[in-house]
Amino acid sequence: MNTTMNARVLEVGSDFLLVCDCSMGQKVLVQTPQAQCFCVGERICIEYNGAMTRSIPPQITAICIWRGSCC
């Protein structure tokens, strides 16, 4: 079952986004080839498979990302 994260973009890389998970308040590194489509400060929703590494910061691989609120 997939999970959706509501987040704010903190940093944009060539193939990753560093985001702040709005519900947990923690930074998460999101692996995605679509990273360059987003800007720092944007609110986004990230769909992923629910698996998150225990690294610092934790990492996930996005299945789908869209702008706006997940609610």
C-alpha positions as CSV (number, residue, x, y, z in Angstrom):
1,M,0.0,0.0,0.0
2,N,1.4,3.4,-1.0
3,T,1.8,6.3,1.4
4,T,1.4,10.0,0.7
5,M,3.5,12.7,2.4
6,N,2.6,16.4,2.5
7,A,5.8,18.4,2.5
8,R,7.6,21.7,1.8
9,V,10.6,21.8,-0.6
10,L,13.8,22.9,1.2
11,E,16.3,22.1,-1.5
12,V,16.3,21.0,-5.2
13,G,19.1,18.8,-6.6
14,S,19.5,17.2,-10.0
15,D,17.7,14.0,-9.0
16,F,16.5,14.7,-5.5
17,L,14.4,17.0,-3.3
18,L,15.1,17.8,0.3
19,V,11.8,18.4,1.9
20,C,10.3,19.0,5.4
21,D,7.5,16.5,6.1
22,C,4.6,18.7,7.3
23,S,3.1,16.1,9.7
24,M,6.4,15.0,11.3
25,G,8.5,18.1,11.0
26,Q,11.5,16.2,9.8
27,K,13.7,16.6,6.8
28,V,13.4,13.8,4.2
29,L,15.5,13.3,1.0
30,V,13.2,12.3,-1.9
31,Q,14.8,10.5,-4.8
32,T,13.1,11.6,-8.1
33,P,14.1,12.3,-11.7
34,Q,11.5,15.1,-11.6
35,A,13.3,17.2,-9.0
36,Q,14.0,20.1,-11.4
37,C,10.2,20.6,-11.9
38,F,9.9,21.9,-8.3
39,C,11.1,25.1,-6.5
40,V,12.2,25.8,-2.9
41,G,9.2,26.8,-0.8
42,E,6.6,24.9,-2.8
43,R,4.1,22.7,-0.9
44,I,4.0,19.2,-2.6
45,C,2.5,15.8,-2.1
46,I,4.7,12.8,-2.5
47,E,3.4,9.3,-3.1
48,Y,5.9,6.6,-2.2
49,N,5.8,2.9,-1.3
50,G,6.0,3.5,2.5
51,A,9.6,2.4,2.8
52,M,12.0,5.0,4.4
53,T,15.7,4.5,5.2
54,R,17.0,5.0,8.7
55,S,19.7,7.3,7.4
56,I,20.1,11.0,8.4
57,P,18.1,12.4,6.7
58,P,15.8,9.5,6.0
59,Q,15.3,8.8,2.2
60,I,12.4,7.7,0.1
61,T,11.9,7.1,-3.6
62,A,8.9,9.0,-5.1
63,I,6.3,7.2,-7.2
64,C,4.5,10.4,-8.0
65,I,4.8,14.1,-6.9
66,W,2.2,16.9,-7.4
67,R,1.9,20.4,-6.2
68,G,-0.6,21.5,-3.5
69,S,-2.3,20.0,-0.5
70,C,-2.7,16.2,-0.2
71,C,-5.9,16.6,1.7
